[in-house]
Amino acid sequence: MNQPPAEPQPHGRPPAVGRPARADAVRNRERIVAAAREAFAEAGPEASLNEIARRAGVGPGTLYRNFSGRPELLAAVLNDRIDTLCTRARDLLSADSASDGLAEWLHAFLDHARVNQGLGGALMLQELETTGTLGTDCHQRILDAVSALLTRAQDHGAARRDLAPADLLQLVVGIALSTPHKQTHKQASKASSDDPEQAERLLGLVLDATKAS
């Protein structure tokens, strides 16, 4: 057999103490997550795991050595996307305009919510049988991000004081849920697919409503 030794598994079977993860194992995991991001965005949370492995350039066995199954892969992709979103929020805390920083992040959050509405829902359903802690953690991280940006905008007199971070998130999530995702327009009604800018327009109305009078 010319196959390399089994790759370390980050969840459940950690490598021996003192042995760092092999570089090729780390690269394989990164490729799998990147491929899963694309596949889940295109086909939803039920995307074929074999297709994900093919896109990543690895065999199914390598995928399962890194991820115990679909829920763990869903969680990795969702966490990866939230990491990107939270990093962007931290960067925007130093934006010249507190109002523009908040607006730019909310645009990014809208894109995130529209792409991940099925992914997050599928993960939550999986976790009903376990602890549900991942979903709680993801929500808190996003809430912390918007809280920091909103507080800065309020302190600069750029956002109304009576606006709560959770309310702002709920408004944006509502837009995401009520407008078709750009990759599923062909499945949406003709009226909806004829108005691809609706989500951004609705977000513009929300942003106008957040401004201090």
N, C-alpha and C positions, 0 to 999 in steps of 0.2 A: 504494500500500500504506500503510495507516495503522497497521501493527503497530509497536510500540516496538522500539528496537534490541535485539539479542540480549543476554540477561542474562549477567553474568560467571559463569563456571563455576569453583567452588572447587577442583576437582581436575582437573589436566591442562591447563587453559587459564586461568591466573590473569589478572586484569585488568592492564592496563598499569600500570607503576610510577607511583605518585603518584595513581592514580585509585581512590578508595574505591568499594566496591560500592554500587550504587544502592539507595536505601531500599526501592523496590518489589521489587527482586531479592532483598534480604534477607528481606522479608516473604513473598515467594513460597516461598523455601526453607524458612522456618519453618512455613508452612502445609502444605507437602508432607510434612515430617517429622512434624508433628502428625497429619495424615491417615493417614500410613503406620503410625504407632503404633497407631491405632485399627484399621485394616484388618488388620494383621498379628496383632493380639491376637484379632480375631474369626475370621479365615479362615486364619491361619498364614502361613508365609513365602512361599507361592505365591499370595498375594492378588493380584488383578488390578492392574497398574500403571495401567491406564486408569481403574479405579474409584478408585484413590488420587488421581489427577489430578482427577477429577470432584469428589471430596470436598474437595480443597484449593481448588477454584474456579479451576483453571488448565487449560490445554490439555496434551496429552501432550508436545508439543514443549517446553514450559516445563519439564516434569518432566525430560526428557532433557538439557536444557541445564544443569540443576543436578546431575543424577546420571547417570552413564554407563550405568547399568543396575541390575538388581535387587541384585547384591552390594553396590554402593556405597550404595544406599538402605538395605539391611539393616544395613550397618555404621553408617550415620548414626543410625538408630533405636536400635540397640544401644548406641552410644556415648552417645546422649542419655539413655537409661535409666540407664546406669551413672554418668553425671555426676550425675544426681539421687540415686542411691544413695550415691555417695561424698560428696556435699555433706551428705546427712543424717548420715553417719558423723562428719564433722567437727563438725557441730552437736552431736551427742550426746556428744562428748568433753568437753563442759562441763556435762553433765547432773549434777544433784545426786547421783544415785545411779549409780555405775559399773555396778552389776549391772543396773539398769533400762535404762541406756543401751545396754548390750550386748543385752539381751533385745529392746528395741524395734527395734534395727537388724536383728537376726536375723529378726524378724517381717517387716520390710520386704524383707529378702533372700529370704525364702521366697516372698513374693508375686512378686518379680522373677523368681526361678528358675522358678516355675510358669508365668508368662506367657511367658517367653523360652526355655523348653527347646527348642522347635522352631526359633525364630528363630536362636539361637546355633548349634544344630547345622547348620542350613542354611548359615550363614555359614562355619562351619569347613570344610564340604565344598567350598564355593566356593574357599576359600583353599588347599586341598590342591594346587591347580594354580598357586598363586603363592607368596608368602613365608610366609603364616601368621602374620605379625607382629601383626595386629590382635587375633586371638584370644588370643595370648600377653599382649599389653598389657592387654586387658580383664581377664583372669584376675589379673594382677599388681595391678591397681588395686583389685580387690575384695579380694584377699588383704591388701594394705596396709591397707585400711579395717578389716577385721575384726581384724587384728593389733593395731592401735592401741587398739581398744575392748577386746579381750581382755586385752592387757597392762595397761591401766588397771584393769580389774576384778581381775586377779591382784594388782596392786600394792595394791589396797584390801582384799585378803583376801576378795573376793567370788566368785572363780573358782578352780578347782583349778589348781595349778601344772603338772601333767603334761599339760595339754590343749594341743595344738598348733593354731594357727589353721587350717591346711589340713585337719586332721581335723574341726574344727567345721564348716567349709564343706561338707565331703563328707557329713556327716550331714544337713545341711539340704537339700543337693541330692538326696540319697537320698529324703528325704520328698517333695520336689517331683516326682521321677520316678515314685514309687510311688503317688501319689494323683492323682485326676483333676482337671484344671483346671475351675474353676467354669463356664466357658463351653463346656465340652465334656462336661458331665454326660450329655447325651442320647445321647452316643456311648459312654458308659461302661457297665459292667455295672450291673444294678439294685442289687446289694449295695453297690457303691461309691457310686452316686448317692444312696442312702439315707443316707449318712454324710458329708455335706458338711463336717463339722467335724473330720474325721479328721486332716487336715494340721496344724491348729492344736493338736490334742490330742497328736499325735506330737512336735511342736516343744516343747510343754510338758514332755514327758518328757525331751527332750534338754536343755532349760534346767535342769531339776532335777538332771540328771547333771553339769552343768558347775559346780555350786556347790561351794565349798570345804567340806570336812567339819569 
